[in-house]
Amino acid sequence: MSDSEFETALQAAVADEVRRALGATLRPHERQRHLMDRARLVVRAYVWPRSAHAGDPELIAAARESVRALRALQGPGGLFVGGDNVDSPPDSSFTVNDLCDALELIVRAPADERAALADLEDELTAIADAIEPALLVGGVHTPNHRWEISAALARLHRRRPSPALRDRAEQWLAEGIDITPDGVYSERSANYAAYVSNPSLTVIADVFDRADAREAVIRNLESTLGLIHPDDSVETVHSRRQDQLNRFPLAPYLVAYRRAAIDLDRGDFAWAAGRALEGGIPHPSAVLTELLLAPRIGEELPDAAPPAPQRAWEQSGLVVDATAHRRLVVFGGSDYARFRRVRSGLSANPTFLRMFAGDVVLDSVRLSRDFFGLGPFRADRFTPRSGERAPGYRLAETVSAHYYQPLDADRRSPSGEYALTDDGRFYGSMSFGDRATDDVSLHTVIDVEPTVDGAVVSIAIDGPDSPWALELAFRDGGVFEGVTEREDGTAVLDSGAGRYRVGSTAIAFDAGDDYRADGAGRYHPGEDYAFLGASDAAAGRRVYLTGRAPGRLVLTLHAEGTGE
């Protein structure tokens, strides 16, 4: 029996997207992926019996318009032109995957519909034929690209089986799928798991009967269950990609959870699929494609069963701890300690704690320091600890700056020219590695002890006199109580306790009787950002607790109004 709620929601979403697509004028230099996505959408709406536009010849005309524009973007080697990645096999593969799915739907269509789509089929086939040689030899530059290009090879093989296509895909797969024992892909990104790795590995499993690809998807879906928050977002603080500083919605996981729930009769996956549908259908053409190619995903889901509320992701340095009153996220798995730089592909988010309590979300807790421009606290050690009342977590970091001594006589240059080398904060023509140093270090230990309704955060900072600020960034929509609000929109806790309230719920933050603010209170992103005039500052309503090293702070977070 079909799931009427799912199909009704999809029907409305497809109708809205088709209306927008037909009403929009294609711009000059339209991007390849938008062109093919538009063509894919209207083909699916044409062949789906439940579509409000089923059989509408205007859709065929729109699809051919998009495909002709796409063909014009195909370079002499078959790859598509445009975007910041030039002559890119993986970027072209995204488009090829959509193109091949459109071809597959045309081939599966009833004879009269296929005849009406014959010219479009010929045009899509010509594009696929022209690009196939490039994908047989093309390279990649990110981990997920291996699976995207392999999925394109699989789809090309599905339309016209070829040992060369299979062999090339298996060459990529022979490297091993980059999934940790935690069930997290190496990029640790919800965005790329939902949009690239999981759908790519699924089609690879289907076409080439790869059990390893199918198992990786299931393991990732199991892992993601514990990362789904009350606001239907998926945790990203540990990500190594662009989403590490943003909320990512659960909705893009809809198809993957529906398929797995139905295939495996999993109530926990059905729970996630139901939650995902509540977030809407952000990409109806992709969801409709999956339904048309695998109709079983439209069947009724098994009974929903919420997953266990607490879990640790050891390889990511991440813990989610939940009670009836609050949900905590503790993070100590940044790559910054290892590489000492901020780069695309590294986890560098300095948020070490989040807390959800009813309608109140404490999105980010960060410790900022004015210490040689070395930036905010990012743990280089993360250790679970046993406590009297509940397990706790210790995050620790040591950062150092150097003062350099004169060079030894045998290393001096008569010309005064020395190697341009990296100090760890900046470069200078000083041959830094040849000099003795005087080191100045700052040691920070943060203990997070979960409580039934919050957490106790104990911070110890040891080192030379230097200011620090603990930043609490709350999601917009509430009001502060017990703090001093400033003209720039931020606030300072001068002493004692304050709270942030949204409606009938609040999170109180109590620094104890001995706390007195000492310092202006602001966030320093560190030299990696500052020399570019940039920042990774948290959004939302921010309040600061301030002090100086060496020093101690014990902060109690307490949820109010979230139940008995």
C-alpha positions, 0 to 999 in steps of 0.5 A: 500500500502506498504512503498517501501522506508522502505522495501527496506532499511530493505531488504538491512540491513537484507542482510548485517546482514545475510552475517555477521552472516553466515561469523562469527564463533561462539566463545566458551562461546558465550553469550546467547543473541547473540546466540538467536539473530543470530538464530532469524535473520536467521529464519526471513531471511529464511521465508521472501519472500523479503529476499535475502536468502529466503529459503536458507537451509544454514540458517537453519543449522546456526540457529540450530548451534546457538540454540544447543549452546544456549541449552548448556548454559541452567542451571539445573533450565532452566535459561541461564548461563553467564554474570555478572547477575548470574541465571538471570530471566530478562536476560534470558527473553531477550533471551526467547522473541527472542526465542518465536518470532522465534517459532511464525514465524515458526508456521505461516510459510507455511506448506513446510517451517514449515516442513523444520524448524521442527527440529529447532522448536522442539529444540526451544520448548524444551528450552522454556519448560525448562525455563518456570517454572523459569520465573513463580517464578523469580525476577528482579532488575531494573524497566524495568525488570518487563516489560521484564519478563512480555513480556516473560510470554506473549509470552510463553502464546501466544505459549501455553495459561496458567492461571499461565503465565497470573497471574504471568504477571498480578502480575507484572503489578498490581504494575502499569506502572512506567511512569510519567505524563510527559510520561517518564519512571522512569529510564528516559532512551531513551535506555531502553524505546526504547529497553525494556519498549516500545517493552515489553509493546506493546507485553503485550498489544497485548497478554493480551489486556492491555489498560494501557500498550498500553497507556503507550507506546503512552504517551512515544512516545508523550513525546519523540517527543520533545526530538528529536534533529536536529542531530537525537539523543534523549536527555539523560541528564536527564537519570538515566541509562548509557546513561545519558553521551552519545548520543542516536540515534532515529533509535531504535524507528523506529518500535514503531513510524511506528506502532503508526503512522499507527494505530492512523493516527498520522502525528507527529509520521510519522515525527518521523518514517521518521527521524528514518529511516534516521538513518539507521536500527541498528537491522534489525532482530528485525525490520523484526520480527515486520514486519512479526508478524504485517505486517501493520507496512510496510504500507505507513505512513500518511503525516508527521507533525513536532511536536511543538518545545518547551516543559517542562518535569516537573518531570525530571527537563528538558526544550527544547526551540527551535527557527529557529536559535537555540535549547536549553536544560536546565536541573535541575533534577539531583538526586544528591542533594537528595542522594549526591552520584553517583550510577547506577540508579541515574541521576547525569549528571552535564550538565545543558545546551546544545545548537544546532545551525546549524552545531555547537553543544554545547554539555555541559555547566558545572560549576566546583568548587574546594570546598571540593571535592563536585564536579560540580554544580548540581541543587537542585532547578529548577524554571521557571521564567517569564522574560521581553523578554522570559521565563527564568529558575533558577537553584540553589544549596547549598553545605556544608562541615563540620568541627567537634567539640570535642565530649561531655564528655558522648559520649567519648570512653575510648578505642578511638574507634568510629563508622565508619560513613559517612561525606557525602564526606568520611567515618571515625571512628569519630561518625560524627553524634554525633558531633557539626559542623562548616559548610562551604557553597557555594551557586550558582544560575544560571539563563538561559534566552533564546534569539532568537538566543541563551541564557544569562547565569547569574551565581552568586556564594557566599561563601568562596574564592575558584576557579571555572571554567565554562566549554563549551564542543563543539562537535568535528569538529570545530575550536576556535576563540579568545581563548588561546589553551593549550597543553592538547587540551583544551582552556581558554577564557582570556577575552571578547568573543570567538567563536566555528566555524564549516563551515559557522555556529558558536556559540559565547560566550561573557563574557562581558567587565569586565571578566578576567580569574582568575585560571587555568581552569579544570574540577573536577569530585568530590570525588565520581569519584576522589577516584577511579581515574575516571571521568565523564568528557565531551568529545569534544573541551572544553573551560573554563571561570575561576574565584573565589568565591564569584563572578558573571559572565554573559555569552551570547551565540549567534548563527551565520550563522543560518539564517535571 
